[in-house]
């Protein structure tokens, strides 16, 4: 997944999918590790996008 062009909503959907797969026991040990790495990257992406959006909103409200 190209995180530079990933939209917030797409990242959240993918995180939800990963959680569902893990909860349903549909992954083997190697897949769990790979999906956890991907999830960690997606969580960081979401935090970054939310932080930037928050900054932008605060700037607009301060004007």
N, CA, C and O atoms as a Tripos MOL2 file, in Angstrom:
@<TRIPOS>MOLECULE
protein
  252   251    63     0     0
PROTEIN
NO_CHARGES

@<TRIPOS>ATOM
      1 N           0.8510   -1.1810    0.0000 N.3       1 UNK1
      2 CA          0.0000    0.0000    0.0000 C.3       1 UNK1
      3 C           0.8900    1.2350    0.0000 C.2       1 UNK1
      4 O           1.7790    1.3700    0.8410 O.2       1 UNK1
      5 N           0.6490    2.1240   -0.9350 N.am      2 UNK2
      6 CA          1.4050    3.3720   -1.0430 C.3       2 UNK2
      7 C           0.8400    4.3800   -0.0510 C.2       2 UNK2
      8 O          -0.2020    4.9870   -0.2990 O.2       2 UNK2
      9 N           1.5310    4.5580    1.0770 N.am      3 UNK3
     10 CA          0.9950    5.4090    2.1350 C.3       3 UNK3
     11 C           0.9880    6.8860    1.7690 C.2       3 UNK3
     12 O           0.2300    7.6590    2.3540 O.2       3 UNK3
     13 N           1.8260    7.2990    0.8020 N.am      4 UNK4
     14 CA          1.8460    8.7120    0.4170 C.3       4 UNK4
     15 C           0.5380    9.1490   -0.2310 C.2       4 UNK4
     16 O           0.1150   10.2940   -0.0750 O.2       4 UNK4
     17 N          -0.0980    8.2410   -0.9530 N.am      5 UNK5
     18 CA         -1.3320    8.6130   -1.6530 C.3       5 UNK5
     19 C          -2.5820    8.0010   -1.0070 C.2       5 UNK5
     20 O          -3.6880    8.1460   -1.5280 O.2       5 UNK5
     21 N          -2.4040    7.3240    0.1160 N.am      6 UNK6
     22 CA         -3.5240    6.6720    0.7770 C.3       6 UNK6
     23 C          -4.4020    7.6990    1.4790 C.2       6 UNK6
     24 O          -3.9080    8.5520    2.2160 O.2       6 UNK6
     25 N          -5.6880    7.6110    1.2480 N.am      7 UNK7
     26 CA         -6.6350    8.4910    1.9240 C.3       7 UNK7
     27 C          -6.9100    7.9480    3.3230 C.2       7 UNK7
     28 O          -6.8040    6.7460    3.5660 O.2       7 UNK7
     29 N          -7.2620    8.8410    4.2300 N.am      8 UNK8
     30 CA         -7.5620    8.4600    5.6080 C.3       8 UNK8
     31 C          -8.6350    7.3750    5.6580 C.2       8 UNK8
     32 O          -8.4840    6.3760    6.3620 O.2       8 UNK8
     33 N          -9.7040    7.5740    4.9190 N.am      9 UNK9
     34 CA        -10.8200    6.6300    4.9400 C.3       9 UNK9
     35 C         -10.3990    5.2410    4.4590 C.2       9 UNK9
     36 O         -10.8520    4.2280    4.9900 O.2       9 UNK9
     37 N          -9.5270    5.2050    3.4460 N.am     10 UNK10
     38 CA         -9.0270    3.9280    2.9350 C.3      10 UNK10
     39 C          -8.1460    3.2320    3.9680 C.2      10 UNK10
     40 O          -8.1930    2.0100    4.1120 O.2      10 UNK10
     41 N          -7.3450    4.0150    4.6810 N.am     11 UNK11
     42 CA         -6.4860    3.4470    5.7170 C.3      11 UNK11
     43 C          -7.3230    2.8560    6.8420 C.2      11 UNK11
     44 O          -7.0130    1.7770    7.3470 O.2      11 UNK11
     45 N          -8.3740    3.5500    7.2350 N.am     12 UNK12
     46 CA         -9.2500    3.0530    8.2990 C.3      12 UNK12
     47 C          -9.9470    1.7670    7.8530 C.2      12 UNK12
     48 O         -10.0510    0.8140    8.6260 O.2      12 UNK12
     49 N         -10.4200    1.7430    6.6140 N.am     13 UNK13
     50 CA        -11.0720    0.5330    6.0960 C.3      13 UNK13
     51 C         -10.1060   -0.6530    6.1120 C.2      13 UNK13
     52 O         -10.4830   -1.7630    6.4880 O.2      13 UNK13
     53 N          -8.8650   -0.4130    5.7050 N.am     14 UNK14
     54 CA         -7.8740   -1.4880    5.6950 C.3      14 UNK14
     55 C          -7.5740   -1.9490    7.1230 C.2      14 UNK14
     56 O          -7.4300   -3.1470    7.3670 O.2      14 UNK14
     57 N          -7.4790   -1.0160    8.0620 N.am     15 UNK15
     58 CA         -7.2660   -1.3910    9.4600 C.3      15 UNK15
     59 C          -8.4200   -2.2420    9.9730 C.2      15 UNK15
     60 O          -8.2020   -3.2320   10.6720 O.2      15 UNK15
     61 N          -9.6340   -1.8640    9.6320 N.am     16 UNK16
     62 CA        -10.8060   -2.6450   10.0380 C.3      16 UNK16
     63 C         -10.7580   -4.0510    9.4480 C.2      16 UNK16
     64 O         -11.1240   -5.0240   10.1070 O.2      16 UNK16
     65 N         -10.3060   -4.1450    8.2100 N.am     17 UNK17
     66 CA        -10.1950   -5.4510    7.5590 C.3      17 UNK17
     67 C          -9.1440   -6.3180    8.2600 C.2      17 UNK17
     68 O          -9.3670   -7.5080    8.4850 O.2      17 UNK17
     69 N          -8.0200   -5.7280    8.5980 N.am     18 UNK18
     70 CA         -6.9640   -6.4630    9.2990 C.3      18 UNK18
     71 C          -7.4730   -6.9570   10.6470 C.2      18 UNK18
     72 O          -7.2350   -8.1080   11.0140 O.2      18 UNK18
     73 N          -8.1640   -6.1070   11.3790 N.am     19 UNK19
     74 CA         -8.7150   -6.5060   12.6820 C.3      19 UNK19
     75 C          -9.6970   -7.6570   12.5050 C.2      19 UNK19
     76 O          -9.6660   -8.6160   13.2760 O.2      19 UNK19
     77 N         -10.5600   -7.5750   11.5100 N.am     20 UNK20
     78 CA        -11.5390   -8.6280   11.2660 C.3      20 UNK20
     79 C         -10.8490   -9.9600   10.9660 C.2      20 UNK20
     80 O         -11.2430  -11.0010   11.4920 O.2      20 UNK20
     81 N          -9.8250   -9.9220   10.1230 N.am     21 UNK21
     82 CA         -9.0840  -11.1420    9.7900 C.3      21 UNK21
     83 C          -8.4360  -11.7510   11.0270 C.2      21 UNK21
     84 O          -8.4450  -12.9680   11.2150 O.2      21 UNK21
     85 N          -7.8800  -10.8930   11.8600 N.am     22 UNK22
     86 CA         -7.2060  -11.3840   13.0660 C.3      22 UNK22
     87 C          -8.2200  -11.9360   14.0670 C.2      22 UNK22
     88 O          -7.9850  -12.9760   14.6810 O.2      22 UNK22
     89 N          -9.3300  -11.2490   14.2290 N.am     23 UNK23
     90 CA        -10.3490  -11.7020   15.1720 C.3      23 UNK23
     91 C         -10.9680  -13.0320   14.7410 C.2      23 UNK23
     92 O         -11.3350  -13.8540   15.5800 O.2      23 UNK23
     93 N         -11.0810  -13.2340   13.4340 N.am     24 UNK24
     94 CA        -11.6820  -14.4550   12.9200 C.3      24 UNK24
     95 C         -10.6900  -15.6100   12.8240 C.2      24 UNK24
     96 O         -11.0600  -16.7160   12.4310 O.2      24 UNK24
     97 N          -9.4390  -15.3570   13.1810 N.am     25 UNK25
     98 CA         -8.4340  -16.4060   13.1380 C.3      25 UNK25
     99 C          -8.1170  -16.8750   11.7330 C.2      25 UNK25
    100 O          -7.7930  -18.0440   11.5250 O.2      25 UNK25
    101 N          -8.2060  -15.9730   10.7650 N.am     26 UNK26
    102 CA         -8.0040  -16.3340    9.3660 C.3      26 UNK26
    103 C          -6.5620  -16.1720    8.8980 C.2      26 UNK26
    104 O          -6.2750  -16.3430    7.7130 O.2      26 UNK26
    105 N          -5.6650  -15.8490    9.8020 N.am     27 UNK27
    106 CA         -4.2770  -15.6110    9.4180 C.3      27 UNK27
    107 C          -3.3590  -16.5970   10.1110 C.2      27 UNK27
    108 O          -3.5720  -16.9660   11.2670 O.2      27 UNK27
    109 N          -2.3170  -17.0230    9.3720 N.am     28 UNK28
    110 CA         -1.3080  -17.8390   10.0320 C.3      28 UNK28
    111 C          -0.2890  -16.9060   10.6870 C.2      28 UNK28
    112 O          -0.3870  -15.6860   10.5580 O.2      28 UNK28
    113 N           0.6740  -17.4730   11.3770 N.am     29 UNK29
    114 CA          1.6190  -16.6730   12.1610 C.3      29 UNK29
    115 C           2.3840  -15.6640   11.3050 C.2      29 UNK29
    116 O           2.5540  -14.5120   11.7040 O.2      29 UNK29
    117 N           2.8430  -16.0920   10.1350 N.am     30 UNK30
    118 CA          3.5770  -15.1750    9.2540 C.3      30 UNK30
    119 C           2.6850  -14.0430    8.7620 C.2      30 UNK30
    120 O           3.1200  -12.8950    8.6770 O.2      30 UNK30
    121 N           1.4520  -14.3650    8.4430 N.am     31 UNK31
    122 CA          0.5190  -13.3380    7.9800 C.3      31 UNK31
    123 C           0.2100  -12.3450    9.0940 C.2      31 UNK31
    124 O           0.0750  -11.1470    8.8440 O.2      31 UNK31
    125 N           0.0980  -12.8410   10.3160 N.am     32 UNK32
    126 CA         -0.1750  -11.9430   11.4460 C.3      32 UNK32
    127 C           0.9360  -10.9140   11.5710 C.2      32 UNK32
    128 O           0.6720   -9.7230   11.7370 O.2      32 UNK32
    129 N           2.1780  -11.3730   11.4920 N.am     33 UNK33
    130 CA          3.3160  -10.4600   11.5940 C.3      33 UNK33
    131 C           3.2770   -9.4120   10.4890 C.2      33 UNK33
    132 O           3.4600   -8.2230   10.7500 O.2      33 UNK33
    133 N           3.0410   -9.8490    9.2610 N.am     34 UNK34
    134 CA          2.9780   -8.9150    8.1290 C.3      34 UNK34
    135 C           1.8350   -7.9180    8.2900 C.2      34 UNK34
    136 O           2.0000   -6.7280    8.0220 O.2      34 UNK34
    137 N           0.6870   -8.4010    8.7230 N.am     35 UNK35
    138 CA         -0.4750   -7.5250    8.8950 C.3      35 UNK35
    139 C          -0.2670   -6.5510   10.0600 C.2      35 UNK35
    140 O          -0.7220   -5.4090   10.0020 O.2      35 UNK35
    141 N           0.4070   -6.9950   11.1000 N.am     36 UNK36
    142 CA          0.6930   -6.0750   12.2110 C.3      36 UNK36
    143 C           1.6260   -4.9510   11.7630 C.2      36 UNK36
    144 O           1.4560   -3.8000   12.1640 O.2      36 UNK36
    145 N           2.6040   -5.2870   10.9390 N.am     37 UNK37
    146 CA          3.4990   -4.2450   10.4010 C.3      37 UNK37
    147 C           2.6980   -3.2360    9.5620 C.2      37 UNK37
    148 O           2.8630   -2.0240    9.6950 O.2      37 UNK37
    149 N           1.8400   -3.7640    8.7080 N.am     38 UNK38
    150 CA          1.0130   -2.8910    7.8790 C.3      38 UNK38
    151 C           0.0990   -2.0290    8.7490 C.2      38 UNK38
    152 O          -0.0580   -0.8350    8.4940 O.2      38 UNK38
    153 N          -0.4980   -2.6280    9.7660 N.am     39 UNK39
    154 CA         -1.3890   -1.8830   10.6540 C.3      39 UNK39
    155 C          -0.6430   -0.7670   11.3680 C.2      39 UNK39
    156 O          -1.1650    0.3380   11.5150 O.2      39 UNK39
    157 N           0.5690   -1.0500   11.8110 N.am     40 UNK40
    158 CA          1.3680   -0.0240   12.4940 C.3      40 UNK40
    159 C           1.6130    1.1690   11.5610 C.2      40 UNK40
    160 O           1.5140    2.3220   11.9790 O.2      40 UNK40
    161 N           1.9260    0.8850   10.3210 N.am     41 UNK41
    162 CA          2.1400    1.9510    9.3350 C.3      41 UNK41
    163 C           0.8550    2.7380    9.0930 C.2      41 UNK41
    164 O           0.8780    3.9660    9.0010 O.2      41 UNK41
    165 N          -0.2560    2.0300    8.9900 N.am     42 UNK42
    166 CA         -1.5420    2.6900    8.7480 C.3      42 UNK42
    167 C          -1.9740    3.5540    9.9260 C.2      42 UNK42
    168 O          -2.5230    4.6380    9.7290 O.2      42 UNK42
    169 N          -1.7320    3.0850   11.1490 N.am     43 UNK43
    170 CA         -2.0720    3.8760   12.3390 C.3      43 UNK43
    171 C          -1.2500    5.1660   12.3480 C.2      43 UNK43
    172 O          -1.7780    6.2400   12.6350 O.2      43 UNK43
    173 N           0.0340    5.0590   12.0360 N.am     44 UNK44
    174 CA          0.8860    6.2530   11.9860 C.3      44 UNK44
    175 C           0.3880    7.2220   10.9180 C.2      44 UNK44
    176 O           0.3650    8.4340   11.1360 O.2      44 UNK44
    177 N          -0.0080    6.6930    9.7720 N.am     45 UNK45
    178 CA         -0.5420    7.5250    8.6960 C.3      45 UNK45
    179 C          -1.8020    8.2460    9.1410 C.2      45 UNK45
    180 O          -1.9560    9.4420    8.8970 O.2      45 UNK45
    181 N          -2.7020    7.5240    9.7930 N.am     46 UNK46
    182 CA         -3.9480    8.1360   10.2690 C.3      46 UNK46
    183 C          -3.6670    9.2310   11.2890 C.2      46 UNK46
    184 O          -4.2680   10.3040   11.2260 O.2      46 UNK46
    185 N          -2.7660    8.9750   12.2200 N.am     47 UNK47
    186 CA         -2.4090    9.9890   13.2220 C.3      47 UNK47
    187 C          -1.8450   11.2360   12.5540 C.2      47 UNK47
    188 O          -2.1810   12.3590   12.9300 O.2      47 UNK47
    189 N          -0.9890   11.0290   11.5650 N.am     48 UNK48
    190 CA         -0.3870   12.1650   10.8540 C.3      48 UNK48
    191 C          -1.4550   12.9810   10.1280 C.2      48 UNK48
    192 O          -1.4660   14.2090   10.2010 O.2      48 UNK48
    193 N          -2.3440   12.2920    9.4350 N.am     49 UNK49
    194 CA         -3.3890   13.0000    8.6880 C.3      49 UNK49
    195 C          -4.3530   13.7350    9.6300 C.2      49 UNK49
    196 O          -4.7710   14.8550    9.3370 O.2      49 UNK49
    197 N          -4.7020   13.1120   10.7470 N.am     50 UNK50
    198 CA         -5.5790   13.7680   11.7240 C.3      50 UNK50
    199 C          -4.8960   14.9850   12.3380 C.2      50 UNK50
    200 O          -5.5220   16.0270   12.5350 O.2      50 UNK50
    201 N          -3.6090   14.8440   12.6380 N.am     51 UNK51
    202 CA         -2.8620   15.9710   13.2000 C.3      51 UNK51
    203 C          -2.8030   17.1450   12.2380 C.2      51 UNK51
    204 O          -3.0000   18.2940   12.6320 O.2      51 UNK51
    205 N          -2.5280   16.8460   10.9590 N.am     52 UNK52
    206 CA         -2.4610   17.9110    9.9640 C.3      52 UNK52
    207 C          -3.8240   18.5680    9.7820 C.2      52 UNK52
    208 O          -3.9170   19.7900    9.6720 O.2      52 UNK52
    209 N          -4.8590   17.7780    9.7500 N.am     53 UNK53
    210 CA         -6.2070   18.3300    9.6140 C.3      53 UNK53
    211 C          -6.5490   19.2160   10.8000 C.2      53 UNK53
    212 O          -7.1330   20.2870   10.6350 O.2      53 UNK53
    213 N          -6.1880   18.7710   11.9900 N.am     54 UNK54
    214 CA         -6.4240   19.5620   13.1970 C.3      54 UNK54
    215 C          -5.6850   20.8970   13.1270 C.2      54 UNK54
    216 O          -6.2440   21.9380   13.4700 O.2      54 UNK54
    217 N          -4.4410   20.8650   12.6880 N.am     55 UNK55
    218 CA         -3.6700   22.1040   12.5400 C.3      55 UNK55
    219 C          -4.3300   23.0410   11.5340 C.2      55 UNK55
    220 O          -4.4630   24.2390   11.7830 O.2      55 UNK55
    221 N          -4.7420   22.4860   10.4010 N.am     56 UNK56
    222 CA         -5.3860   23.3030    9.3660 C.3      56 UNK56
    223 C          -6.6730   23.9450    9.8850 C.2      56 UNK56
    224 O          -6.9350   25.1210    9.6300 O.2      56 UNK56
    225 N          -7.4580   23.1760   10.6010 N.am     57 UNK57
    226 CA         -8.7120   23.7100   11.1620 C.3      57 UNK57
    227 C          -8.4150   24.8200   12.1670 C.2      57 UNK57
    228 O          -9.0680   25.8640   12.1520 O.2      57 UNK57
    229 N          -7.4470   24.6020   13.0260 N.am     58 UNK58
    230 CA         -7.0870   25.6290   14.0100 C.3      58 UNK58
    231 C          -6.5930   26.9080   13.3360 C.2      58 UNK58
    232 O          -6.9180   28.0080   13.7840 O.2      58 UNK58
    233 N          -5.8160   26.7730   12.2730 N.am     59 UNK59
    234 CA         -5.3460   27.9440   11.5300 C.3      59 UNK59
    235 C          -6.5220   28.7140   10.9440 C.2      59 UNK59
    236 O          -6.5710   29.9430   11.0130 O.2      59 UNK59
    237 N          -7.4720   27.9730   10.3630 N.am     60 UNK60
    238 CA         -8.6420   28.6330    9.7820 C.3      60 UNK60
    239 C          -9.4910   29.3290   10.8440 C.2      60 UNK60
    240 O         -10.0120   30.4200   10.6090 O.2      60 UNK60
    241 N          -9.6280   28.7090   11.9950 N.am     61 UNK61
    242 CA        -10.4360   29.3150   13.0600 C.3      61 UNK61
    243 C          -9.7470   30.5230   13.6780 C.2      61 UNK61
    244 O         -10.4150   31.4170   14.1980 O.2      61 UNK61
    245 N          -8.4240   30.5590   13.6280 N.am     62 UNK62
    246 CA         -7.6720   31.6890   14.1920 C.3      62 UNK62
    247 C          -7.6990   32.9110   13.2860 C.2      62 UNK62
    248 O          -7.3980   34.0180   13.7320 O.2      62 UNK62
    249 N          -8.0570   32.7240   12.0230 N.am     63 UNK63
    250 CA         -8.0340   33.8470   11.0650 C.3      63 UNK63
    251 C          -9.1990   34.7670   11.2860 C.2      63 UNK63
    252 O          -9.3430   35.7630   10.5760 O.2      63 UNK63
@<TRIPOS>BOND
     1     1     2 1
     2     2     3 1
     3     3     4 2
     4     3     5 am
     5     5     6 1
     6     6     7 1
     7     7     8 2
     8     7     9 am
     9     9    10 1
    10    10    11 1
    11    11    12 2
    12    11    13 am
    13    13    14 1
    14    14    15 1
    15    15    16 2
    16    15    17 am
    17    17    18 1
    18    18    19 1
    19    19    20 2
    20    19    21 am
    21    21    22 1
    22    22    23 1
    23    23    24 2
    24    23    25 am
    25    25    26 1
    26    26    27 1
    27    27    28 2
    28    27    29 am
    29    29    30 1
    30    30    31 1
    31    31    32 2
    32    31    33 am
    33    33    34 1
    34    34    35 1
    35    35    36 2
    36    35    37 am
    37    37    38 1
    38    38    39 1
    39    39    40 2
    40    39    41 am
    41    41    42 1
    42    42    43 1
    43    43    44 2
    44    43    45 am
    45    45    46 1
    46    46    47 1
    47    47    48 2
    48    47    49 am
    49    49    50 1
    50    50    51 1
    51    51    52 2
    52    51    53 am
    53    53    54 1
    54    54    55 1
    55    55    56 2
    56    55    57 am
    57    57    58 1
    58    58    59 1
    59    59    60 2
    60    59    61 am
    61    61    62 1
    62    62    63 1
    63    63    64 2
    64    63    65 am
    65    65    66 1
    66    66    67 1
    67    67    68 2
    68    67    69 am
    69    69    70 1
    70    70    71 1
    71    71    72 2
    72    71    73 am
    73    73    74 1
    74    74    75 1
    75    75    76 2
    76    75    77 am
    77    77    78 1
    78    78    79 1
    79    79    80 2
    80    79    81 am
    81    81    82 1
    82    82    83 1
    83    83    84 2
    84    83    85 am
    85    85    86 1
    86    86    87 1
    87    87    88 2
    88    87    89 am
    89    89    90 1
    90    90    91 1
    91    91    92 2
    92    91    93 am
    93    93    94 1
    94    94    95 1
    95    95    96 2
    96    95    97 am
    97    97    98 1
    98    98    99 1
    99    99   100 2
   100    99   101 am
   101   101   102 1
   102   102   103 1
   103   103   104 2
   104   103   105 am
   105   105   106 1
   106   106   107 1
   107   107   108 2
   108   107   109 am
   109   109   110 1
   110   110   111 1
   111   111   112 2
   112   111   113 am
   113   113   114 1
   114   114   115 1
   115   115   116 2
   116   115   117 am
   117   117   118 1
   118   118   119 1
   119   119   120 2
   120   119   121 am
   121   121   122 1
   122   122   123 1
   123   123   124 2
   124   123   125 am
   125   125   126 1
   126   126   127 1
   127   127   128 2
   128   127   129 am
   129   129   130 1
   130   130   131 1
   131   131   132 2
   132   131   133 am
   133   133   134 1
   134   134   135 1
   135   135   136 2
   136   135   137 am
   137   137   138 1
   138   138   139 1
   139   139   140 2
   140   139   141 am
   141   141   142 1
   142   142   143 1
   143   143   144 2
   144   143   145 am
   145   145   146 1
   146   146   147 1
   147   147   148 2
   148   147   149 am
   149   149   150 1
   150   150   151 1
   151   151   152 2
   152   151   153 am
   153   153   154 1
   154   154   155 1
   155   155   156 2
   156   155   157 am
   157   157   158 1
   158   158   159 1
   159   159   160 2
   160   159   161 am
   161   161   162 1
   162   162   163 1
   163   163   164 2
   164   163   165 am
   165   165   166 1
   166   166   167 1
   167   167   168 2
   168   167   169 am
   169   169   170 1
   170   170   171 1
   171   171   172 2
   172   171   173 am
   173   173   174 1
   174   174   175 1
   175   175   176 2
   176   175   177 am
   177   177   178 1
   178   178   179 1
   179   179   180 2
   180   179   181 am
   181   181   182 1
   182   182   183 1
   183   183   184 2
   184   183   185 am
   185   185   186 1
   186   186   187 1
   187   187   188 2
   188   187   189 am
   189   189   190 1
   190   190   191 1
   191   191   192 2
   192   191   193 am
   193   193   194 1
   194   194   195 1
   195   195   196 2
   196   195   197 am
   197   197   198 1
   198   198   199 1
   199   199   200 2
   200   199   201 am
   201   201   202 1
   202   202   203 1
   203   203   204 2
   204   203   205 am
   205   205   206 1
   206   206   207 1
   207   207   208 2
   208   207   209 am
   209   209   210 1
   210   210   211 1
   211   211   212 2
   212   211   213 am
   213   213   214 1
   214   214   215 1
   215   215   216 2
   216   215   217 am
   217   217   218 1
   218   218   219 1
   219   219   220 2
   220   219   221 am
   221   221   222 1
   222   222   223 1
   223   223   224 2
   224   223   225 am
   225   225   226 1
   226   226   227 1
   227   227   228 2
   228   227   229 am
   229   229   230 1
   230   230   231 1
   231   231   232 2
   232   231   233 am
   233   233   234 1
   234   234   235 1
   235   235   236 2
   236   235   237 am
   237   237   238 1
   238   238   239 1
   239   239   240 2
   240   239   241 am
   241   241   242 1
   242   242   243 1
   243   243   244 2
   244   243   245 am
   245   245   246 1
   246   246   247 1
   247   247   248 2
   248   247   249 am
   249   249   250 1
   250   250   251 1
   251   251   252 2
@<TRIPOS>SUBSTRUCTURE
     1 UNK1         2 RESIDUE 1 A UNK
     2 UNK2         6 RESIDUE 1 A UNK
     3 UNK3        10 RESIDUE 1 A UNK
     4 UNK4        14 RESIDUE 1 A UNK
     5 UNK5        18 RESIDUE 1 A UNK
     6 UNK6        22 RESIDUE 1 A UNK
     7 UNK7        26 RESIDUE 1 A UNK
     8 UNK8        30 RESIDUE 1 A UNK
     9 UNK9        34 RESIDUE 1 A UNK
    10 UNK10       38 RESIDUE 1 A UNK
    11 UNK11       42 RESIDUE 1 A UNK
    12 UNK12       46 RESIDUE 1 A UNK
    13 UNK13       50 RESIDUE 1 A UNK
    14 UNK14       54 RESIDUE 1 A UNK
    15 UNK15       58 RESIDUE 1 A UNK
    16 UNK16       62 RESIDUE 1 A UNK
    17 UNK17       66 RESIDUE 1 A UNK
    18 UNK18       70 RESIDUE 1 A UNK
    19 UNK19       74 RESIDUE 1 A UNK
    20 UNK20       78 RESIDUE 1 A UNK
    21 UNK21       82 RESIDUE 1 A UNK
    22 UNK22       86 RESIDUE 1 A UNK
    23 UNK23       90 RESIDUE 1 A UNK
    24 UNK24       94 RESIDUE 1 A UNK
    25 UNK25       98 RESIDUE 1 A UNK
    26 UNK26      102 RESIDUE 1 A UNK
    27 UNK27      106 RESIDUE 1 A UNK
    28 UNK28      110 RESIDUE 1 A UNK
    29 UNK29      114 RESIDUE 1 A UNK
    30 UNK30      118 RESIDUE 1 A UNK
    31 UNK31      122 RESIDUE 1 A UNK
    32 UNK32      126 RESIDUE 1 A UNK
    33 UNK33      130 RESIDUE 1 A UNK
    34 UNK34      134 RESIDUE 1 A UNK
    35 UNK35      138 RESIDUE 1 A UNK
    36 UNK36      142 RESIDUE 1 A UNK
    37 UNK37      146 RESIDUE 1 A UNK
    38 UNK38      150 RESIDUE 1 A UNK
    39 UNK39      154 RESIDUE 1 A UNK
    40 UNK40      158 RESIDUE 1 A UNK
    41 UNK41      162 RESIDUE 1 A UNK
    42 UNK42      166 RESIDUE 1 A UNK
    43 UNK43      170 RESIDUE 1 A UNK
    44 UNK44      174 RESIDUE 1 A UNK
    45 UNK45      178 RESIDUE 1 A UNK
    46 UNK46      182 RESIDUE 1 A UNK
    47 UNK47      186 RESIDUE 1 A UNK
    48 UNK48      190 RESIDUE 1 A UNK
    49 UNK49      194 RESIDUE 1 A UNK
    50 UNK50      198 RESIDUE 1 A UNK
    51 UNK51      202 RESIDUE 1 A UNK
    52 UNK52      206 RESIDUE 1 A UNK
    53 UNK53      210 RESIDUE 1 A UNK
    54 UNK54      214 RESIDUE 1 A UNK
    55 UNK55      218 RESIDUE 1 A UNK
    56 UNK56      222 RESIDUE 1 A UNK
    57 UNK57      226 RESIDUE 1 A UNK
    58 UNK58      230 RESIDUE 1 A UNK
    59 UNK59      234 RESIDUE 1 A UNK
    60 UNK60      238 RESIDUE 1 A UNK
    61 UNK61      242 RESIDUE 1 A UNK
    62 UNK62      246 RESIDUE 1 A UNK
    63 UNK63      250 RESIDUE 1 A UNK
